[in-house]
Amino acid sequence: MKEHWIWFFRGIPFGIANILPGISGGTIALMLGYYDGMVEAVRCVRLGALIPLALGVGASILAGSWTVLTLVQLYPAPTYAVMLGYLAASGLIIAAKADMRYAPRWFILVLGTAAAWGLAAARGGAVGAEPGMLGLVVVGMAASSAMLVPGISGAAVFLLFGYYEIILEGVTRLDLAVLLPTAAGIVMGVFVLAAAMEYLLRRYPNTTYALLAGLILGSTRMVLIEPTPLHAVLFAAGFGLAIRLGPVRL
């Protein structure tokens, strides 16, 4: 029973981190010393750890989503300025892991950036895109596989696909039409795409990190704002926080 409570409380900071684009739940798990145990629990399907972990993640997301959504709705530009700093720094941190001394990796990074930027531009930079059930399942799968990678934020994936605010609203309103397909995608992603991501990072780490860095940098299109002195300060604050968390890596 004690171990179950430990995993529950481990899920709380992991969940809070993945609400915020640019703050990686995987990095938080590394910082707090339970990343390897969490990955092992997923690999071996240890329900005694995974269920309380999921409950802790869910509780923190329920509590934190209202706060983040309120900030996005009441103070959109300042909130996006901080998110922009998170994302920019996260992209650079991941790029640094890719050993960018070789030209092909720069090509992959630029390709990933262009793809994410184009996707964001196609949505007109709208954070609250109209969701569909299949879209929520797919984005849930993508986000959950990203959550387990140190340096990658699950919220950044929601943001990239334009579902970030929709999912936050779904959590705060307990909208099952949003929550159920997203949760289904997350569960499938943890047990299917996470294994694929682990394989890619093990076999092709530099190429994979270059692509991931590009996707993160391209997703900044979703939170671009008019530059002002205040926004510059908030951008620097978000950038500095991500840099501060960034050095803790596998």
C-alpha positions as CSV (number, residue, x, y, z in Angstrom):
1,M,0.0,0.0,0.0
2,K,2.9,2.4,0.8
3,E,4.3,1.9,-2.7
4,H,0.9,2.7,-4.2
5,W,0.9,6.1,-2.4
6,I,4.4,6.8,-3.5
7,W,3.5,6.3,-7.2
8,F,0.4,8.4,-6.7
9,F,2.4,11.4,-5.4
10,R,5.0,10.8,-8.2
11,G,2.2,11.3,-10.7
12,I,1.3,14.8,-9.4
13,P,4.4,16.7,-10.6
14,F,4.5,14.6,-13.7
15,G,0.9,15.7,-14.5
16,I,1.5,19.3,-13.7
17,A,4.6,19.4,-16.0
18,N,2.7,18.1,-18.9
19,I,0.0,20.7,-18.7
20,L,2.6,23.4,-19.6
21,P,4.1,23.4,-23.1
22,G,7.9,23.3,-22.8
23,I,8.0,21.7,-19.4
24,S,8.7,17.9,-19.8
25,G,7.1,15.4,-17.5
26,G,10.0,13.1,-18.4
27,T,12.5,15.7,-17.2
28,I,10.6,16.1,-13.9
29,A,10.7,12.3,-13.4
30,L,14.4,12.4,-14.0
31,M,14.9,15.2,-11.5
32,L,12.9,13.4,-8.8
33,G,14.6,10.1,-9.5
34,Y,11.9,7.8,-10.7
35,Y,12.2,8.0,-14.5
36,D,13.8,4.6,-14.9
37,G,11.2,3.0,-12.6
38,M,8.4,4.6,-14.5
39,V,9.6,3.4,-17.9
40,E,10.2,0.0,-16.5
41,A,6.6,0.0,-15.1
42,V,5.3,0.9,-18.5
43,R,7.4,-1.7,-20.3
44,C,6.4,-4.5,-17.9
45,V,2.8,-3.3,-17.5
46,R,3.1,-3.1,-13.7
47,L,-0.5,-2.0,-12.8
48,G,0.4,-1.7,-9.1
49,A,2.6,1.3,-10.1
50,L,0.8,2.5,-13.3
51,I,-2.7,2.8,-11.8
52,P,-1.8,5.0,-8.8
53,L,0.6,7.0,-11.1
54,A,-2.3,7.6,-13.5
55,L,-4.5,8.7,-10.7
56,G,-1.9,11.2,-9.5
57,V,-1.4,12.5,-13.0
58,G,-5.2,12.8,-13.4
59,A,-5.7,14.6,-10.1
60,S,-2.9,17.1,-10.8
61,I,-4.3,17.8,-14.3
62,L,-7.8,18.4,-13.0
63,A,-6.4,20.8,-10.4
64,G,-3.9,22.5,-12.7
65,S,-6.0,22.8,-15.9
66,W,-8.4,25.3,-14.4
67,T,-5.5,27.6,-13.4
68,V,-3.8,27.4,-16.8
69,L,-7.1,27.8,-18.7
70,T,-8.0,30.8,-16.7
71,L,-4.6,32.4,-17.4
72,V,-4.9,31.6,-21.2
73,Q,-8.4,33.1,-21.3
74,L,-7.8,36.2,-19.1
75,Y,-4.2,37.0,-20.0
76,P,-3.6,35.3,-23.3
77,A,-0.6,37.3,-24.6
78,P,1.4,37.2,-21.4
79,T,0.7,33.5,-20.9
80,Y,1.7,32.7,-24.5
81,A,4.9,34.8,-24.0
82,V,5.9,32.4,-21.2
83,M,4.9,29.4,-23.3
84,L,6.9,30.7,-26.2
85,G,10.0,30.9,-24.0
86,Y,9.4,27.4,-22.7
87,L,9.1,26.0,-26.3
88,A,12.0,27.9,-27.8
89,A,14.4,26.8,-25.0
90,S,13.1,23.2,-25.1
91,G,13.7,23.0,-28.9
92,L,17.3,24.2,-28.4
93,I,17.9,21.8,-25.6
94,I,16.7,18.8,-27.6
95,A,18.7,20.0,-30.6
96,A,21.8,20.0,-28.5
97,K,21.2,16.4,-27.7
98,A,21.3,15.6,-31.4
99,D,25.0,16.4,-32.0
100,M,24.3,18.9,-34.7
101,R,27.9,18.8,-36.1
102,Y,26.6,17.0,-39.3
103,A,24.7,18.7,-42.1
104,P,22.0,15.9,-42.5
105,R,20.8,16.5,-38.9
106,W,20.4,20.2,-39.7
107,F,18.3,19.2,-42.7
108,I,16.1,17.0,-40.5
109,L,15.7,19.8,-37.9
110,V,14.7,22.3,-40.6
111,L,12.3,19.8,-42.1
112,G,10.7,19.2,-38.8
113,T,10.5,22.9,-38.1
114,A,8.9,23.6,-41.5
115,A,6.4,20.7,-41.1
116,A,5.3,21.9,-37.6
117,W,5.2,25.6,-38.7
118,G,3.2,24.7,-41.8
119,L,0.7,22.7,-39.7
120,A,0.3,25.6,-37.3
121,A,-0.1,28.1,-40.2
122,A,-2.7,25.8,-41.8
123,R,-4.7,26.2,-38.6
124,G,-4.2,29.9,-38.6
125,G,-2.4,29.8,-35.3
126,A,-5.6,29.0,-33.6
127,V,-5.0,27.3,-30.2
128,G,-8.6,26.2,-30.0
129,A,-9.1,24.1,-33.1
130,E,-12.4,22.3,-33.6
131,P,-11.7,18.7,-32.3
132,G,-12.9,15.5,-33.8
133,M,-13.0,12.1,-32.0
134,L,-10.4,10.5,-34.3
135,G,-8.2,13.6,-34.0
136,L,-8.4,13.5,-30.2
137,V,-7.4,9.8,-30.2
138,V,-4.4,10.5,-32.5
139,V,-3.2,13.6,-30.7
140,G,-3.6,11.7,-27.4
141,M,-1.4,8.9,-28.7
142,A,1.2,11.3,-29.9
143,A,1.2,13.3,-26.7
144,S,1.5,10.3,-24.4
145,S,4.5,8.9,-26.4
146,A,6.2,12.3,-26.1
147,M,5.5,12.6,-22.4
148,L,7.9,9.7,-21.6
149,V,10.8,11.4,-23.5
150,P,12.8,13.8,-21.2
151,G,12.7,17.3,-22.7
152,I,9.5,16.8,-24.7
153,S,6.2,18.2,-23.3
154,G,2.9,16.4,-23.9
155,A,1.2,19.8,-23.9
156,A,3.5,20.9,-26.7
157,V,2.0,18.2,-28.8
158,F,-1.6,19.3,-28.0
159,L,-0.5,22.8,-28.8
160,L,1.1,21.8,-32.2
161,F,-2.2,20.2,-33.3
162,G,-4.3,23.1,-32.1
163,Y,-6.1,21.1,-29.4
164,Y,-4.5,22.6,-26.3
165,E,-7.2,24.9,-25.1
166,I,-10.0,22.5,-26.2
167,I,-8.5,19.8,-24.0
168,L,-8.0,22.1,-21.0
169,E,-11.6,23.1,-21.3
170,G,-12.7,19.5,-21.6
171,V,-10.8,18.7,-18.4
172,T,-12.2,21.6,-16.4
173,R,-15.8,20.9,-17.6
174,L,-15.4,17.1,-17.4
175,D,-16.5,16.9,-21.0
176,L,-16.5,13.2,-21.7
177,A,-16.8,13.8,-25.5
178,V,-13.3,15.3,-25.3
179,L,-11.9,13.3,-22.4
180,L,-12.7,9.7,-23.4
181,P,-11.2,9.7,-26.9
182,T,-8.1,11.7,-25.6
183,A,-7.7,9.2,-22.7
184,A,-8.1,6.3,-25.1
185,G,-5.4,7.7,-27.3
186,I,-3.1,8.3,-24.3
187,V,-3.4,4.8,-23.1
188,M,-2.8,3.4,-26.6
189,G,0.2,5.7,-27.1
190,V,1.8,4.7,-23.8
191,F,1.8,1.0,-24.7
192,V,2.3,1.3,-28.5
193,L,4.0,4.5,-29.6
194,A,6.1,4.8,-26.5
195,A,7.8,1.6,-27.4
196,A,8.4,2.8,-31.0
197,M,9.8,6.1,-29.6
198,E,12.1,4.1,-27.3
199,Y,13.3,2.1,-30.3
200,L,14.0,5.2,-32.4
201,L,15.9,6.9,-29.6
202,R,18.0,3.8,-29.0
203,R,18.8,3.1,-32.7
204,Y,18.7,6.6,-34.2
205,P,19.1,9.0,-31.3
206,N,20.6,11.9,-33.1
207,T,18.2,11.9,-36.1
208,T,15.2,11.4,-33.8
209,Y,16.3,14.3,-31.5
210,A,16.9,16.5,-34.5
211,L,13.4,15.8,-35.8
212,L,11.8,16.3,-32.3
213,A,13.7,19.6,-31.9
214,G,12.4,20.8,-35.2
215,L,8.8,19.9,-34.3
216,I,9.1,21.8,-31.0
217,L,10.6,24.9,-32.6
218,G,8.0,24.9,-35.4
219,S,5.2,24.6,-32.8
220,T,6.1,28.1,-31.5
221,R,3.9,29.4,-34.4
222,M,0.9,28.6,-32.3
223,V,1.8,31.1,-29.5
224,L,3.4,33.9,-31.5
225,I,2.4,37.3,-30.0
226,E,3.0,41.0,-30.6
227,P,6.4,41.8,-29.1
228,T,6.3,44.3,-26.2
229,P,8.8,44.9,-23.3
230,L,6.6,42.9,-20.9
231,H,6.3,40.0,-23.3
232,A,10.1,40.0,-23.7
233,V,10.5,39.7,-20.0
234,L,8.0,36.9,-19.7
235,F,9.6,35.2,-22.7
236,A,13.0,35.4,-21.0
237,A,11.4,34.0,-17.8
238,G,9.9,31.0,-19.6
239,F,13.2,30.5,-21.5
240,G,15.3,30.6,-18.4
241,L,13.1,28.1,-16.5
242,A,13.3,25.6,-19.4
243,I,17.1,26.1,-19.5
244,R,17.2,25.6,-15.7
245,L,15.3,22.3,-16.0
246,G,17.0,21.3,-19.2
247,P,20.4,20.1,-18.0
248,V,18.9,17.1,-16.1
249,R,19.0,14.4,-18.8
250,L,19.6,10.7,-19.3
